[in-house]
Amino acid sequence: MIRDYIILALKNIKNRGLRSWLTMLGIFIGIAAVVSLISLGDALQQAITGQFATLDADKLVVQNAGTGFGPPGSTVVNKLNEHDLRVLSSVSGVKETIPRLIRIVKVDFNKVSDFSYIASMPDNKVQLEIIYDSLNIELESGRLLEASDRGKVVLGNDFTDDRFGKKVRIGSMLKIQGKEFEVIGILKKASTFQINSVILMAESELMDILNIDDEIDMIIVQVVDKNQIEDVAQRIAVELREDRDLKEGEDDFSVQSPVQSVETINTILGVIRIVITGIASISLLIGGIGIANTMFTSVLERTREIGVMKAIGAKNKDILYIFLFESAFLGLVGGIVGIIIGLSLAFLASGVASSFLGIDFIVSISFPLVLFSLSFSFLIGVLSGIIPAFQASRLNPIEALRK
């Protein structure tokens, strides 16, 4: 009997042709929006989390709170300095403190000018090895900077494109802030856009070309015991507050571990995902209303047909099931098409984002999300058809035959 209901329901949907597809349009849009946006959200979360994977579990990042957008340290009121470096070095549990500068510089090559961000590399050999270890970078060609190198730079992989109208190679001479530097290394393409577009230069030379005296953009702190990293972070915060005469909650600096950074990002993305899902749900609601409207219209158009079915023995439950199956199939088919559209859009957007941002923006098919979307669209269809189906099942056969 159920098989007969299904066949009849599918036949009725097919007979309505274009109207059925227009009815499912709201479900298409809603499910496609939910699937594509959540899939992209998951990919974004993985991509951003990967940005923090460059820091080891035994390292903290200390920065001053910024006042706007820009590289670390470029928009702060009170910049970190050598005094802060000494304060951090004296904190119990701290093994090494490494100052770093990250700025925007003008780069000239092949008579073309561009702007890129540059990061300092320590002149101290031990500190340099720590930074290399934490960045986890690999060379595509050439070699890395050494502590004694002067007049030399290492570039991220993005410099091998045609931004200057000519590819930068090992041995190329770049003019950075008006001073020439030789390219001695080019990094392999990484999963982080910071690494792909960075210029690495000796700290003393960067300070010289930018006329920097006693400024530090961030301090990398290596702790003695990575299992005590949160305790060390708290001790650093306390020492900096005391040194700057600040009360708790008035901090003009931040002390972040990789775990804290990831948690913060995940919280933000979680809120964004909830908002996106809420917006997409409005489309699903509209789709449900569309199904209900179509089913009500179908009842009116098929009143005489319902009367004939009842006259030859169809019961109220038979009529109810036929209309419920129709609305359920409208929701289910809308969900299937919506999932296909949503995943296609997600994969397309991820490909574009990966090309432009230079990061691994990878979308994967989430089967729980697919199953949830199908179930939800099916449920929307059933709920939207309950009242019209009940109305159809309650029609009086004699009155129905007169219409």
C-alpha positions as CSV (number, residue, x, y, z in Angstrom):
1,M,0.0,0.0,0.0
2,I,2.8,2.4,0.9
3,R,4.4,1.7,-2.5
4,D,1.1,2.8,-4.2
5,Y,1.1,6.0,-2.1
6,I,4.7,6.7,-3.3
7,I,4.0,6.0,-6.9
8,L,0.8,8.1,-6.9
9,A,2.5,11.0,-5.1
10,L,5.5,11.0,-7.5
11,K,3.1,10.9,-10.5
12,N,1.1,13.9,-9.2
13,I,4.3,15.9,-8.6
14,K,5.5,15.0,-12.2
15,N,2.2,16.1,-13.6
16,R,2.5,19.5,-12.0
17,G,5.9,20.0,-13.7
18,L,7.2,23.6,-13.5
19,R,4.9,24.4,-10.5
20,S,6.6,21.6,-8.5
21,W,10.1,23.0,-9.3
22,L,9.0,26.5,-8.4
23,T,7.6,25.2,-5.2
24,M,10.9,23.6,-4.3
25,L,12.8,26.8,-5.1
26,G,12.7,28.1,-1.5
27,I,14.0,24.7,-0.3
28,F,16.8,24.8,-2.9
29,I,18.0,28.2,-1.7
30,G,17.7,27.4,2.0
31,I,19.5,24.1,1.9
32,A,22.1,25.3,-0.6
33,A,22.8,28.3,1.7
34,V,23.1,26.2,4.8
35,V,25.3,23.5,3.2
36,S,27.6,25.9,1.3
37,L,28.0,28.4,4.1
38,I,28.6,25.8,6.8
39,S,31.0,23.9,4.6
40,L,32.9,27.1,3.9
41,G,32.8,27.9,7.6
42,D,34.5,24.6,8.4
43,A,37.1,25.1,5.7
44,L,37.8,28.7,7.0
45,Q,38.1,27.3,10.5
46,Q,40.7,24.8,9.4
47,A,42.5,27.4,7.4
48,I,42.7,29.9,10.2
49,T,43.6,27.2,12.7
50,G,46.4,26.3,10.4
51,Q,47.8,29.8,10.7
52,F,48.4,29.2,14.4
53,A,50.0,25.8,13.8
54,T,53.2,27.7,13.0
55,L,53.7,28.3,16.7
56,D,55.0,25.5,18.9
57,A,53.2,24.4,22.1
58,D,56.1,25.8,24.2
59,K,55.9,29.4,22.8
60,L,53.9,32.4,23.8
61,V,53.3,35.6,21.8
62,V,53.4,38.9,23.6
63,Q,52.0,42.0,21.9
64,N,50.6,45.4,22.8
65,A,46.9,46.0,22.2
66,G,46.5,47.7,18.8
67,T,44.3,50.7,18.0
68,G,43.4,49.7,14.4
69,F,44.2,47.5,11.5
70,G,47.8,46.8,10.5
71,P,50.8,44.6,11.1
72,P,51.5,43.6,14.7
73,G,52.8,46.6,16.7
74,S,52.1,49.1,14.0
75,T,49.0,50.6,15.5
76,V,49.7,50.5,19.2
77,V,50.0,53.5,21.5
78,N,52.8,52.2,23.8
79,K,55.0,49.9,21.8
80,L,57.0,47.1,23.4
81,N,60.7,47.9,24.0
82,E,63.9,46.6,25.4
83,H,62.7,47.3,28.9
84,D,59.7,45.0,28.4
85,L,62.1,42.4,27.0
86,R,64.1,42.4,30.2
87,V,60.9,42.2,32.3
88,L,59.8,39.1,30.4
89,S,63.3,37.5,30.6
90,S,63.1,37.7,34.4
91,V,59.8,35.8,34.7
92,S,60.1,32.4,36.2
93,G,59.6,29.6,33.6
94,V,60.8,31.7,30.7
95,K,63.7,30.1,28.8
96,E,64.2,32.6,25.9
97,T,62.7,35.9,24.8
98,I,63.0,36.9,21.1
99,P,62.0,40.3,19.8
100,R,60.6,40.6,16.4
101,L,59.6,43.4,14.0
102,I,56.8,43.0,11.4
103,R,56.3,46.0,9.1
104,I,55.1,47.1,5.7
105,V,57.8,48.1,3.3
106,K,58.1,49.4,-0.3
107,V,59.7,46.9,-2.7
108,D,61.1,47.8,-6.1
109,F,62.1,45.3,-8.8
110,N,62.2,45.4,-12.6
111,K,61.1,49.1,-12.4
112,V,57.9,48.1,-10.6
113,S,57.0,49.1,-7.1
114,D,54.9,47.1,-4.7
115,F,54.3,46.9,-0.9
116,S,54.8,43.8,1.1
117,Y,55.2,42.9,4.8
118,I,58.6,42.1,6.2
119,A,59.6,40.2,9.3
120,S,62.9,40.5,11.2
121,M,65.1,37.5,11.9
122,P,67.3,37.5,15.0
123,D,71.0,38.2,14.6
124,N,71.6,35.7,17.4
125,K,72.2,32.2,16.1
126,V,70.3,30.4,18.9
127,Q,67.3,32.7,18.6
128,L,67.4,32.3,14.9
129,E,67.2,28.5,15.1
130,I,64.2,28.8,17.5
131,I,62.3,31.1,15.1
132,Y,63.0,28.7,12.1
133,D,61.8,25.8,14.2
134,S,58.6,27.6,15.2
135,L,57.8,28.7,11.7
136,N,58.3,25.2,10.2
137,I,59.3,26.7,6.8
138,E,60.9,24.8,3.9
139,L,63.0,26.1,1.1
140,E,62.1,25.8,-2.6
141,S,65.4,27.1,-3.7
142,G,68.5,28.8,-2.3
143,R,69.2,28.9,1.5
144,L,67.9,30.4,4.7
145,L,69.3,33.5,6.3
146,E,72.2,33.0,8.7
147,A,72.9,35.1,11.8
148,S,75.9,36.8,10.1
149,D,74.1,37.6,6.7
150,R,73.9,41.2,5.7
151,G,72.4,42.7,2.5
152,K,70.4,39.5,1.9
153,V,66.8,38.4,2.1
154,V,64.6,35.3,1.9
155,L,61.2,35.6,0.2
156,G,57.9,33.8,0.4
157,N,56.6,31.8,-2.6
158,D,54.2,34.6,-3.7
159,F,57.2,36.6,-5.0
160,T,57.7,34.0,-7.8
161,D,54.5,35.2,-9.5
162,D,54.4,38.0,-12.1
163,R,53.6,40.9,-9.7
164,F,56.7,42.7,-10.9
165,G,56.3,41.7,-14.5
166,K,59.3,39.4,-14.1
167,K,59.9,36.5,-11.8
168,V,62.1,37.0,-8.8
169,R,64.9,34.4,-8.7
170,I,67.8,33.5,-6.5
171,G,70.4,36.2,-7.0
172,S,67.8,38.9,-8.0
173,M,68.4,42.3,-6.4
174,L,65.4,43.9,-4.7
175,K,65.3,47.5,-3.6
176,I,63.6,47.6,-0.2
177,Q,63.0,51.1,1.2
178,G,65.6,52.4,-1.2
179,K,68.3,49.9,-0.3
180,E,69.4,46.9,-2.4
181,F,69.2,43.4,-1.1
182,E,70.2,40.1,-2.7
183,V,67.6,37.2,-2.8
184,I,69.3,34.1,-1.4
185,G,66.3,31.9,-0.7
186,I,62.7,31.3,-1.8
187,L,60.4,29.4,0.5
188,K,58.1,26.6,-0.6
189,K,54.4,27.4,-0.8
190,A,53.0,27.1,2.7
191,S,49.4,26.7,4.1
192,T,49.7,30.2,5.6
193,F,49.4,33.4,3.6
194,Q,51.8,35.2,6.0
195,I,54.6,32.8,5.1
196,N,53.8,32.9,1.3
197,S,54.0,36.7,1.1
198,V,56.8,37.5,3.7
199,I,60.2,39.0,3.3
200,L,62.7,37.8,5.9
201,M,65.6,40.1,6.8
202,A,68.1,40.4,9.5
203,E,66.8,42.4,12.5
204,S,69.6,45.0,12.6
205,E,69.2,45.8,8.9
206,L,65.4,46.1,9.2
207,M,65.9,48.5,12.1
208,D,68.3,50.5,9.9
209,I,66.2,50.9,6.8
210,L,63.1,51.9,8.8
211,N,65.0,54.0,11.3
212,I,63.7,52.0,14.3
213,D,65.4,52.6,17.6
214,D,63.7,51.1,20.7
215,E,60.6,49.4,19.3
216,I,59.5,45.8,19.3
217,D,56.3,44.6,17.5
218,M,56.1,41.3,19.2
219,I,58.1,39.1,21.6
220,I,58.2,35.3,21.2
221,V,58.6,33.7,24.5
222,Q,59.9,30.1,24.8
223,V,59.0,28.5,28.1
224,V,61.1,25.9,30.0
225,D,58.2,23.4,30.4
226,K,55.4,23.4,27.7
227,N,53.1,21.8,30.3
228,Q,53.4,25.0,32.4
229,I,52.8,27.4,29.5
230,E,49.5,28.7,30.8
231,D,51.0,29.4,34.3
232,V,53.9,31.2,32.6
233,A,51.5,33.3,30.6
234,Q,49.7,34.3,33.8
235,R,53.0,35.2,35.4
236,I,54.0,37.3,32.4
237,A,50.7,39.2,32.5
238,V,51.1,39.9,36.2
239,E,54.7,41.2,35.8
240,L,53.7,43.4,32.8
241,R,50.7,44.9,34.8
242,E,52.9,45.7,37.8
243,D,55.6,47.2,35.6
244,R,53.1,49.3,33.7
245,D,51.1,50.1,36.8
246,L,47.9,48.6,35.4
247,K,44.9,47.0,37.1
248,E,43.6,43.7,36.0
249,G,41.2,44.2,33.1
250,E,43.0,47.4,32.0
251,D,45.7,45.5,30.0
252,D,47.2,47.3,27.0
253,F,48.9,44.1,26.0
254,S,48.1,40.5,25.1
255,V,49.8,37.3,26.1
256,Q,48.6,34.5,23.8
257,S,49.4,30.8,23.6
258,P,48.5,28.8,20.5
259,V,45.7,27.1,22.4
260,Q,44.2,30.5,23.4
261,S,44.4,31.8,19.8
262,V,42.7,28.8,18.4
263,E,39.9,28.9,21.0
264,T,39.3,32.6,20.3
265,I,39.0,32.0,16.6
266,N,36.8,29.0,17.1
267,T,34.5,31.0,19.3
268,I,34.2,33.8,16.7
269,L,33.6,31.3,13.9
270,G,31.0,29.5,16.0
271,V,29.0,32.7,16.4
272,I,29.3,33.5,12.7
273,R,28.1,30.0,11.9
274,I,25.0,30.4,14.1
275,V,24.1,33.7,12.5
276,I,24.6,32.3,9.0
277,T,22.5,29.2,9.8
278,G,19.8,31.5,11.2
279,I,19.7,33.6,8.0
280,A,19.6,30.5,5.8
281,S,16.8,29.1,7.9
282,I,14.6,32.0,6.8
283,S,14.8,30.7,3.2
284,L,13.8,27.2,4.5
285,L,10.8,28.8,6.2
286,I,9.8,30.5,3.0
287,G,10.3,27.2,1.2
288,G,8.0,25.5,3.7
289,I,5.3,28.2,3.1
290,G,5.6,27.6,-0.6
291,I,5.0,23.9,-0.2
292,A,2.0,24.5,2.0
293,N,0.6,27.0,-0.5
294,T,1.1,24.5,-3.4
295,M,-0.6,21.7,-1.4
296,F,-3.6,23.9,-0.5
297,T,-3.9,24.8,-4.2
298,S,-3.6,21.2,-5.1
299,V,-6.5,20.2,-2.8
300,L,-8.7,22.8,-4.4
301,E,-7.8,21.7,-7.9
302,R,-8.3,18.0,-7.1
303,T,-11.4,18.2,-5.1
304,R,-13.4,16.2,-7.6
305,E,-10.6,13.7,-7.9
306,I,-10.6,13.2,-4.1
307,G,-14.4,12.7,-4.3
308,V,-14.0,10.0,-6.9
309,M,-11.3,8.2,-4.9
310,K,-13.6,8.3,-1.8
311,A,-16.6,7.1,-3.8
312,I,-14.7,4.0,-5.0
313,G,-13.5,3.1,-1.4
314,A,-10.6,5.3,-0.5
315,K,-10.5,6.1,3.2
316,N,-9.6,9.4,4.9
317,K,-6.1,8.0,5.8
318,D,-5.5,7.1,2.2
319,I,-6.1,10.6,1.1
320,L,-4.1,11.9,4.0
321,Y,-1.1,9.7,3.1
322,I,-1.2,10.6,-0.6
323,F,-1.0,14.4,0.1
324,L,1.6,13.9,2.9
325,F,3.8,11.9,0.6
326,E,3.6,14.5,-2.0
327,S,4.7,17.3,0.3
328,A,7.4,15.1,1.9
329,F,8.8,14.4,-1.6
330,L,8.8,18.1,-2.5
331,G,10.9,18.7,0.6
332,L,13.2,15.8,0.0
333,V,13.9,16.5,-3.6
334,G,14.4,20.2,-2.8
335,G,16.9,19.1,-0.1
336,I,18.8,16.8,-2.5
337,V,19.1,19.5,-5.2
338,G,19.9,22.1,-2.6
339,I,22.8,19.9,-1.2
340,I,24.2,19.5,-4.7
341,I,24.1,23.2,-5.4
342,G,25.4,24.1,-2.0
343,L,28.4,21.7,-2.2
344,S,29.2,22.9,-5.8
345,L,29.2,26.5,-4.6
346,A,31.4,25.7,-1.6
347,F,34.0,23.9,-3.8
348,L,33.9,26.7,-6.3
349,A,34.4,29.4,-3.6
350,S,37.1,27.4,-1.9
351,G,39.0,27.1,-5.2
352,V,38.8,30.9,-5.8
353,A,39.8,31.7,-2.2
354,S,42.8,29.3,-2.4
355,S,44.0,31.0,-5.6
356,F,43.6,34.5,-4.4
357,L,44.7,34.1,-0.7
358,G,47.4,31.5,-1.3
359,I,46.3,29.2,1.5
360,D,44.9,25.7,1.7
361,F,41.2,26.5,1.8
362,I,39.9,23.0,1.6
363,V,36.2,22.1,1.6
364,S,35.3,18.5,2.5
365,I,31.9,16.8,2.3
366,S,30.4,16.5,5.8
367,F,28.1,13.5,5.8
368,P,26.5,14.5,9.1
369,L,25.7,17.9,7.5
370,V,24.3,16.2,4.4
371,L,22.2,13.8,6.5
372,F,20.9,16.7,8.7
373,S,20.0,18.8,5.6
374,L,18.1,15.9,4.0
375,S,16.3,15.1,7.2
376,F,15.5,18.8,7.8
377,S,14.2,19.4,4.3
378,F,12.1,16.2,4.5
379,L,10.7,17.4,7.8
380,I,9.9,20.8,6.4
381,G,8.0,19.1,3.6
382,V,6.0,16.9,6.0
383,L,5.1,19.7,8.3
384,S,4.1,22.0,5.4
385,G,1.7,19.3,4.1
386,I,0.0,18.3,7.3
387,I,-2.8,20.8,7.3
388,P,-3.5,20.6,3.5
389,A,-3.5,16.8,3.7
390,F,-5.8,16.8,6.7
391,Q,-8.1,19.2,4.9
392,A,-8.2,16.9,1.8
393,S,-8.9,13.8,3.9
394,R,-11.9,15.5,5.6
395,L,-13.7,16.4,2.3
396,N,-17.2,15.0,2.0
397,P,-17.2,12.8,-1.1
398,I,-20.7,13.9,-2.2
399,E,-19.8,17.6,-2.0
400,A,-16.5,17.0,-3.6
401,L,-18.2,15.3,-6.6
402,R,-20.5,18.2,-7.1
403,K,-17.5,20.6,-7.6
